Amino acid sequence: SVQCGGLLTARDLADFEPLLRAPAVVGRDGWRVVTNPPPAAGGSIVLDALSRIPVPPKESGRVDWASAVAAQADAVLTHRAPGQVPTGTTHVSVIDADGTVAALTTSNGSGSGTVVPGWGVALNNMLGEEDLQPGEPLAPGDRMGSMMAPTLLERPGDHRPRRHHVG
């Protein structure tokens, strides 16, 4: 194997064990929202943003998307400490005329400009989320926080496919 003087060793990997945590769960307008719990920051941002978005009126069921965008921006600013750098993530949401929503997020951290030859994979800094801990190296054995927020929504007891009109 090639030795390049990194800090992560084979022993570190062999000694690592996952730490399982119960998810953060909240209810919202008849839905169950399940996301990444603290100490990860991403789930806290999702839940904070969700709490800031007005519940749509029952008669229209339409979401005010400008309020949703503003709530997300405000929640991110609230959960970032001074000096944190908001870079590295691209998110796109698309909503069609029928109210069908698709979302895609790519989190590459701060790119290095290096692409793996033949693979097209961009290398990044995701072993060190500088925006979470600017200039603060972790002590050996400490776990790094994460901005990742895998989030599921379900309507308890209702497993029928349905379409929701938004906009």
C-alpha positions as CSV (number, residue, x, y, z in Angstrom):
1,S,0.0,0.0,0.0
2,V,1.0,3.6,-0.6
3,Q,1.9,5.6,2.6
4,C,1.2,9.3,2.2
5,G,1.5,10.4,5.9
6,G,-2.2,10.8,6.7
7,L,-3.5,10.9,10.2
8,L,-6.2,8.2,9.8
9,T,-4.7,4.8,10.3
10,A,-5.8,1.2,9.7
11,R,-6.0,0.8,13.5
12,D,-8.4,3.8,13.7
13,L,-10.7,2.1,11.1
14,A,-10.5,-1.2,12.9
15,D,-11.4,0.3,16.3
16,F,-14.2,2.5,14.9
17,E,-17.8,1.5,15.9
18,P,-21.0,3.2,14.8
19,L,-22.9,5.2,17.4
20,L,-26.6,4.6,16.9
21,R,-28.9,7.4,18.0
22,A,-32.7,7.6,18.0
23,P,-33.9,10.0,15.3
24,A,-35.4,13.4,16.0
25,V,-39.2,13.1,15.4
26,V,-41.8,15.9,15.2
27,G,-45.4,16.1,14.0
28,R,-46.4,18.7,11.5
29,D,-49.9,19.2,10.1
30,G,-50.7,15.5,10.3
31,W,-47.3,14.3,9.1
32,R,-44.5,12.6,11.0
33,V,-41.1,14.2,10.3
34,V,-38.0,12.0,11.1
35,T,-34.5,13.4,10.7
36,N,-30.9,13.3,11.9
37,P,-30.7,14.2,15.7
38,P,-28.2,16.3,17.5
39,P,-25.3,16.5,17.8
40,A,-25.6,16.6,14.0
41,A,-26.5,20.2,13.0
42,G,-28.4,19.4,9.7
43,G,-31.5,17.9,11.3
44,S,-31.8,20.8,13.8
45,I,-31.8,23.2,10.8
46,V,-34.5,21.2,9.0
47,L,-36.7,21.2,12.2
48,D,-36.1,24.9,12.9
49,A,-37.0,25.8,9.3
50,L,-40.1,23.7,9.4
51,S,-41.2,25.4,12.6
52,R,-40.9,28.8,10.9
53,I,-43.1,27.9,7.8
54,P,-46.7,28.8,8.3
55,V,-49.1,25.9,8.0
56,P,-51.1,26.2,4.8
57,P,-54.8,27.0,5.1
58,K,-56.9,23.8,5.0
59,E,-59.1,25.3,2.2
60,S,-56.3,25.7,-0.3
61,G,-53.6,23.4,1.0
62,R,-51.1,25.6,-0.9
63,V,-47.7,26.2,0.5
64,D,-46.2,29.7,0.4
65,W,-42.9,28.7,-1.1
66,A,-41.3,32.1,-0.6
67,S,-41.9,31.7,3.1
68,A,-40.4,28.2,3.0
69,V,-37.2,29.5,1.3
70,A,-37.0,32.4,3.8
71,A,-37.5,30.0,6.7
72,Q,-34.7,27.7,5.5
73,A,-32.3,30.7,5.1
74,D,-33.1,32.0,8.5
75,A,-32.7,28.6,10.2
76,V,-29.3,28.1,8.5
77,L,-28.1,31.5,9.8
78,T,-29.4,30.8,13.3
79,H,-27.5,27.5,13.5
80,R,-24.2,28.7,12.1
81,A,-21.6,30.1,14.5
82,P,-19.6,33.2,13.6
83,G,-16.9,32.4,11.1
84,Q,-18.6,29.4,9.5
85,V,-18.4,29.3,5.8
86,P,-21.6,28.4,3.9
87,T,-20.1,26.6,1.0
88,G,-20.1,23.2,-0.7
89,T,-23.8,22.2,-1.0
90,T,-26.0,22.6,-4.0
91,H,-29.8,22.0,-3.6
92,V,-32.4,22.0,-6.3
93,S,-36.2,21.6,-5.8
94,V,-38.6,21.2,-8.7
95,I,-42.4,21.5,-8.4
96,D,-44.6,20.7,-11.3
97,A,-48.1,22.1,-12.1
98,D,-49.7,19.1,-10.4
99,G,-47.8,19.7,-7.1
100,T,-45.4,16.9,-7.5
101,V,-42.1,17.7,-5.7
102,A,-38.6,16.3,-6.5
103,A,-35.5,17.4,-4.5
104,L,-31.8,16.7,-5.0
105,T,-28.9,17.8,-2.8
106,T,-25.2,17.3,-3.5
107,S,-22.8,18.0,-0.7
108,N,-19.2,18.1,-1.9
109,G,-17.8,20.3,0.8
110,S,-15.2,22.6,-0.5
111,G,-13.9,21.0,-3.7
112,S,-10.2,20.4,-4.2
113,G,-10.3,20.8,-8.0
114,T,-9.2,17.2,-8.3
115,V,-11.3,14.7,-10.3
116,V,-10.5,10.9,-10.2
117,P,-9.3,10.0,-13.7
118,G,-11.8,7.8,-15.5
119,W,-14.4,8.1,-12.9
120,G,-15.5,11.8,-12.9
121,V,-15.7,11.9,-9.1
122,A,-14.7,15.2,-7.6
123,L,-12.6,14.9,-4.4
124,N,-13.6,17.1,-1.5
125,N,-13.0,17.9,2.2
126,M,-15.9,15.9,3.7
127,L,-13.6,14.3,6.2
128,G,-13.4,17.7,7.7
129,E,-16.5,20.0,7.6
130,E,-14.7,23.3,8.1
131,D,-18.0,25.1,8.2
132,L,-18.9,23.2,11.4
133,Q,-15.6,23.7,13.2
134,P,-13.6,26.5,11.7
135,G,-10.0,26.2,12.8
136,E,-10.8,23.8,15.6
137,P,-9.2,20.4,15.2
138,L,-10.9,17.5,16.8
139,A,-9.2,15.7,19.7
140,P,-8.3,12.0,19.0
141,G,-11.4,9.9,19.5
142,D,-13.9,12.8,19.1
143,R,-16.6,12.5,16.5
144,M,-17.1,15.1,13.9
145,G,-20.6,16.7,13.6
146,S,-22.4,16.6,10.4
147,M,-24.7,18.9,8.3
148,M,-26.2,15.9,6.6
149,A,-30.0,15.7,7.3
150,P,-31.6,12.6,5.7
151,T,-35.3,13.3,6.4
152,L,-38.4,11.1,6.0
153,L,-42.0,12.2,6.0
154,E,-44.9,9.9,6.6
155,R,-48.6,10.3,7.3
156,P,-49.2,7.7,10.0
157,G,-51.9,5.2,9.2
158,D,-52.2,6.4,5.6
159,H,-50.3,4.2,3.1
160,R,-52.3,5.1,0.0
161,P,-50.4,6.9,-2.8
162,R,-51.6,10.5,-3.0
163,R,-51.0,13.7,-4.8
164,H,-50.8,17.0,-3.0
165,H,-51.3,20.3,-4.8
166,V,-48.8,23.0,-3.7
167,G,-47.9,26.5,-4.9
